[in-house]
Amino acid sequence: MISGEKILITGVTGTIGAPVAKALAKDNEVWGLARFNDAAKRADIEAAGVKTCAIDIGSGDFSEVPDDFTYVLHLNWMRGPLEQLQEAIRSNVEGPGLLMQHTRKAKATLVASSMIIYSPSADPEHLFTEDECIGNASYAYNATSPYSKAGLEAVARTCARMFDMKVTIARLNTVFAPGNCYLTMIMDSVLNDKPIVAPHENNVHSPIHIDDIIAQVEPLLDAASNPAFIVNWGGDEHVSVQEWVRLANEWSGKQASVQVMPAPGAPIANASDPTLRASITGPCSKYFNSEYRRLYESMATAKV
């Protein structure tokens, strides 16, 4: 684990940002950026020893942010409908570029992209590799992301070359973490007898546990380069939404169903090839079935 460094984390109140910041703050000076619309979240982050700074990244005003960080983790993300595309570009593309200019003295910068960037495959079990076509997906519920993720990657690559920065662009898969993540949403639907919607009858993902994300931050920063290093950031196992629901039904005695609703232009699955990432980080330490069972037990207990 990294120690003795000065680290900047954006999106510090998010599903990934909060636990990563708390873990790193144990042995480092960690600064966390977010809008901090929720005072309770800010207090929780500060209680873990993180120095917070309320800021709109899209504004480009970093006058209150130091410029001498040794590492930068850009995890901030704005989601929205297509009507908010210009706002998304400001927040997700222009802002990060201006931030990288401000923090260009850092030894390494880790930029979180997403699997949402890949163009769809007709094979639901296809494992996307880092050299495949990007930018041709459509998400009705998250319409701005494919465009602004492509923009973010372009800006990060440009900054690496323009400012001679070492950068890793990590394309996140489905994150498995406490709080508001996709797996907890699925589990909540099962426990409340609600149907689950999926884009295909075999909707495969490569979930990665938050503990593995935390453990892999350091090697991914070590792998940063100029030109930017691009890597998938997913787990080693590939598990479908249908399997998530089947297991939750089995444990809970529920009979939740999966309704298949294809969407034009939307990917039918989300699995990533972990080969390159594993060559940098080694294998993941958390196994899906055991951690998913742990999630079920915690949520079922809380529901009683």
C-alpha positions as CSV (number, residue, x, y, z in Angstrom):
1,M,0.0,0.0,0.0
2,I,1.2,3.5,-0.8
3,S,2.6,5.5,2.2
4,G,4.1,8.9,2.9
5,E,2.7,10.5,-0.3
6,K,0.5,13.5,-1.0
7,I,-2.5,12.3,-3.0
8,L,-5.4,14.0,-4.6
9,I,-8.7,12.1,-5.2
10,T,-11.6,13.6,-7.2
11,G,-15.1,12.2,-6.8
12,V,-14.2,11.5,-3.2
13,T,-17.8,11.0,-2.0
14,G,-18.5,8.3,-4.7
15,T,-18.9,4.6,-4.4
16,I,-15.2,4.1,-5.3
17,G,-13.7,7.4,-4.2
18,A,-14.8,7.2,-0.5
19,P,-13.4,3.8,0.4
20,V,-10.2,4.4,-1.6
21,A,-9.7,7.8,0.1
22,K,-10.3,6.3,3.5
23,A,-7.8,3.5,2.9
24,L,-5.1,5.8,1.6
25,A,-5.6,8.4,4.3
26,K,-4.3,5.9,6.9
27,D,-0.7,6.4,5.7
28,N,-0.8,9.4,3.4
29,E,-1.8,13.1,3.2
30,V,-5.0,12.7,1.1
31,W,-7.0,15.6,-0.4
32,G,-10.5,14.9,-1.6
33,L,-12.4,17.0,-4.2
34,A,-16.2,16.9,-4.7
35,R,-19.1,19.3,-4.8
36,F,-20.1,18.1,-1.3
37,N,-23.8,18.8,-1.6
38,D,-24.3,16.3,1.3
39,A,-22.8,17.6,4.5
40,A,-22.9,14.2,6.2
41,K,-20.8,12.6,3.4
42,R,-18.2,15.4,3.8
43,A,-18.1,14.9,7.6
44,D,-17.6,11.2,7.1
45,I,-14.8,11.7,4.7
46,E,-13.1,14.2,6.9
47,A,-13.4,11.9,10.0
48,A,-11.2,9.4,8.1
49,G,-8.5,12.1,7.9
50,V,-9.1,13.3,4.4
51,K,-8.7,17.1,3.7
52,T,-11.7,18.2,1.7
53,C,-12.2,20.9,-0.8
54,A,-15.6,21.8,-2.3
55,I,-15.2,22.4,-5.9
56,D,-16.9,22.1,-9.3
57,I,-14.2,20.5,-11.5
58,G,-15.8,21.8,-14.6
59,S,-15.2,25.4,-13.5
60,G,-11.5,25.0,-13.9
61,D,-10.9,27.1,-10.7
62,F,-8.3,25.2,-8.7
63,S,-7.0,28.2,-6.7
64,E,-7.7,26.4,-3.4
65,V,-6.1,23.1,-4.5
66,P,-2.3,22.6,-4.1
67,D,-0.3,21.7,-7.1
68,D,2.4,19.6,-5.5
69,F,0.7,16.2,-5.3
70,T,2.8,13.1,-5.9
71,Y,-0.2,11.1,-7.1
72,V,-3.6,12.0,-8.6
73,L,-6.6,9.7,-8.8
74,H,-9.4,11.1,-11.0
75,L,-12.6,9.3,-10.1
76,N,-15.1,12.1,-10.5
77,W,-18.0,11.5,-12.9
78,M,-21.2,13.2,-13.9
79,R,-24.0,11.1,-15.5
80,G,-27.0,12.4,-17.2
81,P,-29.4,12.3,-20.2
82,L,-28.4,13.5,-23.6
83,E,-30.0,16.9,-22.9
84,Q,-27.1,17.5,-20.4
85,L,-24.3,16.6,-22.9
86,Q,-22.8,20.1,-22.8
87,E,-22.7,20.1,-19.0
88,A,-21.2,16.6,-19.1
89,I,-18.5,17.6,-21.5
90,R,-17.6,20.6,-19.2
91,S,-17.5,18.4,-16.1
92,N,-16.1,15.2,-17.5
93,V,-13.8,16.3,-20.2
94,E,-12.8,20.0,-20.0
95,G,-12.5,20.0,-16.1
96,P,-10.2,17.0,-15.9
97,G,-8.0,18.4,-18.5
98,L,-7.6,21.6,-16.6
99,L,-7.0,19.7,-13.4
100,M,-4.3,17.6,-15.0
101,Q,-2.6,20.9,-16.2
102,H,-2.8,22.1,-12.6
103,T,-1.4,18.9,-11.1
104,R,1.1,18.1,-13.9
105,K,4.0,17.8,-11.5
106,A,2.6,14.6,-10.0
107,K,4.7,11.4,-10.4
108,A,1.6,9.6,-11.8
109,T,-2.1,10.1,-12.5
110,L,-4.7,7.4,-12.6
111,V,-7.8,8.4,-14.7
112,A,-10.9,6.2,-14.2
113,S,-12.7,5.6,-17.5
114,S,-15.3,2.9,-18.1
115,M,-16.3,-0.2,-20.0
116,I,-19.1,1.9,-21.3
117,I,-16.6,3.2,-23.9
118,Y,-16.5,0.0,-25.9
119,S,-18.6,-0.5,-29.0
120,P,-21.1,-3.3,-28.6
121,S,-20.3,-6.9,-29.5
122,A,-23.0,-9.4,-30.7
123,D,-21.5,-12.1,-28.5
124,P,-22.8,-11.8,-24.9
125,E,-19.7,-13.7,-23.6
126,H,-17.2,-11.6,-25.5
127,L,-14.3,-10.3,-23.3
128,F,-13.3,-6.8,-24.5
129,T,-9.6,-6.2,-24.9
130,E,-8.0,-2.8,-24.6
131,D,-7.3,-2.4,-28.4
132,E,-11.0,-2.8,-29.5
133,C,-13.2,-0.2,-31.1
134,I,-14.7,2.4,-28.8
135,G,-17.3,5.1,-28.9
136,N,-20.2,3.4,-30.7
137,A,-22.5,2.5,-27.8
138,S,-25.8,4.0,-26.8
139,Y,-27.3,4.1,-23.3
140,A,-30.7,5.6,-22.9
141,Y,-30.3,5.8,-19.1
142,N,-26.8,7.2,-19.2
143,A,-26.6,8.8,-22.6
144,T,-23.8,11.3,-22.0
145,S,-21.2,8.8,-20.8
146,P,-20.0,7.1,-24.0
147,Y,-19.3,10.5,-25.6
148,S,-17.7,12.1,-22.5
149,K,-15.7,9.0,-21.6
150,A,-14.1,9.0,-25.1
151,G,-13.5,12.7,-24.6
152,L,-11.9,12.2,-21.2
153,E,-9.6,9.5,-22.5
154,A,-8.5,11.8,-25.4
155,V,-7.8,14.7,-23.0
156,A,-5.9,12.4,-20.6
157,R,-3.8,11.1,-23.5
158,T,-3.2,14.7,-24.8
159,C,-2.2,15.9,-21.3
160,A,0.3,13.0,-20.9
161,R,2.1,14.1,-24.1
162,M,1.7,17.9,-23.7
163,F,2.9,18.1,-20.1
164,D,5.2,15.0,-20.1
165,M,3.0,13.3,-17.5
166,K,2.8,9.6,-16.6
167,V,-0.8,8.5,-16.9
168,T,-2.8,5.3,-16.5
169,I,-6.3,5.2,-18.0
170,A,-8.3,2.4,-16.3
171,R,-11.6,1.3,-17.8
172,L,-13.7,0.2,-14.9
173,N,-16.1,-2.7,-15.0
174,T,-18.9,-3.3,-12.6
175,V,-17.8,-2.2,-9.1
176,F,-18.7,-4.4,-6.1
177,A,-18.8,-2.1,-3.1
178,P,-21.0,-1.3,-0.1
179,G,-23.6,1.4,-0.8
180,N,-25.2,2.3,-4.1
181,C,-23.6,-0.1,-6.6
182,Y,-25.2,-2.2,-9.3
183,L,-25.0,-5.4,-7.3
184,T,-26.6,-3.9,-4.3
185,M,-29.4,-2.6,-6.5
186,I,-29.9,-6.1,-7.9
187,M,-29.9,-7.7,-4.4
188,D,-32.4,-5.0,-3.2
189,S,-34.7,-5.8,-6.0
190,V,-34.6,-9.5,-5.3
191,L,-35.3,-9.0,-1.5
192,N,-38.2,-6.7,-2.4
193,D,-39.7,-9.0,-5.0
194,K,-39.1,-6.6,-7.8
195,P,-38.3,-7.7,-11.3
196,I,-34.8,-7.0,-12.7
197,V,-34.3,-5.6,-16.2
198,A,-31.4,-6.8,-18.4
199,P,-30.5,-6.1,-22.0
200,H,-29.9,-9.8,-22.9
201,E,-30.8,-13.2,-21.5
202,N,-27.1,-13.7,-20.7
203,N,-25.9,-10.3,-19.5
204,V,-22.3,-11.0,-18.4
205,H,-20.2,-8.6,-16.4
206,S,-16.7,-8.8,-14.8
207,P,-17.4,-7.5,-11.3
208,I,-14.4,-6.2,-9.3
209,H,-14.6,-5.9,-5.5
210,I,-13.7,-2.6,-3.8
211,D,-10.9,-4.3,-1.8
212,D,-9.2,-5.4,-5.0
213,I,-9.6,-1.9,-6.4
214,I,-7.9,-0.4,-3.4
215,A,-5.1,-3.0,-3.6
216,Q,-4.6,-2.4,-7.3
217,V,-4.3,1.4,-7.1
218,E,-0.5,1.3,-6.4
219,P,0.5,-1.1,-9.2
220,L,-1.7,0.8,-11.7
221,L,0.0,4.1,-10.7
222,D,3.4,2.3,-11.0
223,A,2.4,1.3,-14.6
224,A,1.6,4.9,-15.6
225,S,3.5,6.0,-18.7
226,N,3.7,8.6,-21.5
227,P,2.0,7.9,-23.9
228,A,-0.8,7.0,-21.5
229,F,-1.2,3.3,-20.4
230,I,-4.7,2.0,-21.1
231,V,-6.0,-1.0,-19.2
232,N,-9.3,-2.7,-18.3
233,W,-10.1,-2.5,-14.6
234,G,-12.4,-5.4,-13.9
235,G,-12.4,-8.7,-12.0
236,D,-11.0,-12.1,-13.0
237,E,-14.5,-13.8,-13.0
238,H,-17.3,-13.2,-15.5
239,V,-20.8,-13.6,-14.1
240,S,-24.2,-12.8,-15.6
241,V,-26.9,-10.7,-14.0
242,Q,-29.1,-13.8,-14.4
243,E,-26.6,-15.7,-12.1
244,W,-26.7,-12.9,-9.6
245,V,-30.5,-13.2,-9.4
246,R,-30.5,-17.0,-9.3
247,L,-28.1,-17.0,-6.3
248,A,-30.1,-14.3,-4.5
249,N,-33.3,-16.2,-5.1
250,E,-31.8,-19.4,-3.8
251,W,-30.5,-17.9,-0.6
252,S,-33.6,-15.8,0.1
253,G,-36.3,-18.1,-1.1
254,K,-37.6,-15.3,-3.4
255,Q,-38.6,-15.8,-7.0
256,A,-37.5,-12.5,-8.6
257,S,-37.5,-12.6,-12.4
258,V,-35.2,-11.1,-15.0
259,Q,-37.0,-9.2,-17.7
260,V,-35.0,-9.0,-21.0
261,M,-35.5,-5.6,-22.6
262,P,-33.0,-5.1,-25.5
263,A,-32.2,-1.4,-26.3
264,P,-31.1,-0.4,-29.8
265,G,-27.3,0.4,-29.8
266,A,-26.8,-0.7,-26.2
267,P,-24.3,-3.4,-25.3
268,I,-25.8,-6.7,-24.4
269,A,-23.0,-7.6,-22.0
270,N,-20.0,-6.0,-20.2
271,A,-17.2,-8.5,-19.7
272,S,-13.6,-7.5,-19.9
273,D,-10.4,-9.4,-20.6
274,P,-8.3,-9.2,-17.4
275,T,-5.0,-10.4,-18.9
276,L,-3.2,-7.0,-19.2
277,R,-4.4,-5.9,-15.8
278,A,-3.4,-9.1,-14.1
279,S,0.1,-8.8,-15.6
280,I,0.4,-5.5,-13.6
281,T,-1.6,-6.2,-10.4
282,G,-1.6,-10.0,-10.1
283,P,-4.9,-11.9,-9.6
284,C,-7.8,-10.5,-7.7
285,S,-8.1,-11.7,-4.1
286,K,-11.9,-11.6,-3.7
287,Y,-14.1,-14.3,-5.2
288,F,-17.6,-13.4,-6.4
289,N,-19.7,-16.1,-4.8
290,S,-18.3,-15.7,-1.3
291,E,-18.4,-11.9,-1.4
292,Y,-21.9,-11.9,-3.0
293,R,-23.1,-14.2,-0.2
294,R,-21.6,-11.8,2.3
295,L,-23.5,-9.0,0.6
296,Y,-26.8,-10.9,0.8
297,E,-26.3,-11.7,4.5
298,S,-25.7,-8.1,5.4
299,M,-28.6,-6.8,3.3
300,A,-31.0,-9.5,4.4
301,T,-30.1,-8.9,8.1
302,A,-30.6,-5.1,7.7
303,K,-34.0,-5.8,6.1
304,V,-35.3,-7.8,9.0
